[in-house]
């Protein structure tokens, strides 16, 4: 088809402008979806945090060879400070994990030793569970380390959900090749997170259960981590109580405090 004269130029210009509008609209929609996904990620990152928080948790670890239960207390202040202390059983009582800014430590009361965790140790198992050291202290943040993209929004299995995939940023110090997160559309609470390795094989699944009001917030009280290569095993973390906004001194998150606790 050939365009002739001024009329042809006007037609060509109209098509060009139409395509430009469609392109700009698509780009704006994609950016809007990405921004919405980032807002959801920030909400998930801070769901169990506030300016400060205290909590009591029970952790059940089930493996092929044993089942064990631990009771823990935790304190957080902002995004930079967190402290977790094991209360029982007696064998692990007094073990403390501390995050202060970008530095992480573990205190072992039996040997009265403080171990500084390196970056390479962050993906190691915490206390023999299926959670990692990074999961415990949340050194990495989804909203900062990944680029999100909404992949589904609508009804699935009878409920309204939003699903999005997270691709790690090139400079982010993370090990997952991809994370897929599903949230409830109504209140944006997480339903499940699936973690994939660098070869895009499913490595583990984190289910969020028992949604109820705690500390004045609606949140999942139970988090169950299941490794893909050992589907019969799991670690289940249950929040027994949580309080948001207590006054916590910075001195609580110090090496000196580890031994005092």
N, C-alpha and C positions, 0 to 999 in steps of 0.2 A: 504494500500500500504506500502510495506516494502522497506527500502533502505539497501543495503548490501555493506560492504567493503568501500574502499576509494571513489568509485564512489558515493555511497550513501551519504557519508559525504560531498562530494563536492556539490551534489545536494541540500542537506539540508542547507549547508552554503550559497549557492546561493540564495535560497528562503529567508533565514533569512536576507541577505544583501538587497535583493529587498524590503522586507517589511520595513526594517529600512529606506531605501531611501524614500519610499512612505510616511512613518510616518513623517520623518524629513521635507519632502516637504510640507505635509499638515500643519504641525506646523508652518513652515515658512510662508506659505500662510495666515494662520489665524493671525499670528503676524503682517504680512504686512497689512492685512485688518484693524486690530485694530489700527495700527499706522496711517493709512490713515484716519480712522474715527476720531482719536484724533486730527489730523491736521485740519480736517473740523470743529470740535467742537471749537477749538481755534479760527479759523477764524470767526465763528458765534459769539462767546463770545466778540470778539473785532471789530465786523463789524461796530458798531456805535461809536467806541472809537478809540483813537490813543494815542500818547504820551500826547495829550490834545485835548479837543474839546469843542465847544460851539454850542448850538442848540436852536431853537424855535419850540415848538410843540403845536398842538391842540389835546385835548382829549375830545371825545364825549362819554358820558355814557348813555346807554339806558336800562332802567329797565321796569318792568310791570307798574310802577306808574309814572315815569317821564323820561325826557331826559334833560341832562344838558351838557354844553360845558365849558371847561376851556382852557386857554392859559397859557403855561408854558415856562420858560427859564431854560436851564440846562448847567452845566459846569462839565467837567471831567478832571482828571489829572492822567495818568497811570491807573492802575487797583484798586488803593487803595482809590482814592478820587473822590467823586461826590457830586454835589449840584443841587437841583431842586427847583425852586421858582415859585409859582403861580402868574401870572400877572393879570388875570381876571377869574371869575367875582369879583365884589367888596367884596362879602361875604367871599371869600377865599383868596383875594389878600394879599400877603405878607407871606403866609404860606410857610415854607421852610423845605425841607428834606435834611439832610447832612449825608454823609458817609465819615469817616476819618479813614483809616485803618480798624480795625475790629469793630469800634464803630459807631452806627447810632443814629441820633437825628432828632426830628421834632420840629420846632419852630412855636408856635401859637401866632400870633401878637395880637389878641383880648385880650388875658389874659397875654401877654408878658411872656409866659412860654416856657421852653425848656424841652422836654420829651426825655429821653434816651430809645430807643427801646431795649427790651430784645430779646433773640433768639426766645422765644415763640411768639413774636409779628410779626415776619418777614413774616409769611404766612397770616397775616391779610390784609384786603382790604385797598388799598391806596386811600384815599379821596372818598370812596364810589364806587370805580370802580371795575372792574373784574380783575384788575392787583393787585398783592400783593406788600407789601413793598419790598420784596426780588427782585421782577421783576424790580422795579424802580431803585434800587441802585446796583442790581446784586451782592449781597453778596456771593451767591454760583456761582461757575463756572462749566459749563458742563464738560470741559476738565479735571478738577481736581477732581470732585466729583462723576463721573460716569465712568463705564467701557463700552465702545461702541463696538458694533458688527454689521457689515454690513449684512443686512438681504435680500436686493434686490438691483440689479444693472441692469438696462436695460430700455426698453421702456414701459411706462405705460400711458394710456390715451393720446397717441400720442406724448409724450415727454420723452426724456432721463433723467432718475432720478437715484439717489442713496438713498436708505432708510436704516437707521440703528436704532437699539434699544439700549437704554442706561439703564444699570442696576446700581443702586447706590452702591458705595463702602461701605463695612461694617461700616467703621468709619466716613463716610460722614454725616454732619449735614443737611440732606435733608428729605423731607416728601414724595416725589413721589416714588411710587413703580417701575415705569418704565416711560421712555419718548421715543417716537418714532418720529424721525425727517426725513423729506424728503427734499432733496436739488436737484437743477438742476445740472446735470452732467457736463455741459459745463463750468459754472463759479462758481459752488459750493454755489450759493446763496440759502438761505432757502425758501421753499415753504410752509411747514406746520409743526407744532410741536403738538403732542398729548401727554397729560399728564395723567397718570394713578395713582390711589391711591394704597394703600398697598394691597387691595384686587383685584387689576388689573382691576378695573372698570374705564372707561374713565371719567375723571373729567373735563377736559376743552380742547379746541382746539385753537391754535394760528395760524392764517393765515397771511402770508406775501404777501403784494400786492403792485401794482404800482411801479414796479422796474424802477428806473431812476437814472441818474447821479446827485449826490449831493455832494458838497465839494470835487469834483474831484474823487469820487468813485461811482461805480454802486452798488446801494443797494435798498432794499424795503423801500419805503417812508411811507407805511401804515402798521400798525400792528393791527389786529383785534382779540380780545380775546372773545371766546364764551364759557360760562359754559355749561357742558353737561346736567345738571339738569334743565337749564332754556334756551332752545335753542332760544327763542324769544328775549333774552337779549344779549347785547354785550358791549364791550368797544373798541373804535377805536382810536388809537394813530397815528397821522399824523405828520411827520417831515415837517415843513414849510421851514426851512433852517438849515444847519449844516456846521460848519467850523472845519477843522482838523488842529491841530498844533499851535494854538495861544499861546502866552506867558501868563501863568497864575501863579500868586504867590501862595505859599503854604498858606499864610495868608487868602486867599479867602475861604479856607475850614476849618474855625475855628468857635468856638462858638460865639466869639465876632462879627464875620462878619454876623452871623444870624440876630442879632438885627439891625445892621447897614443897612442891605438890606431891 
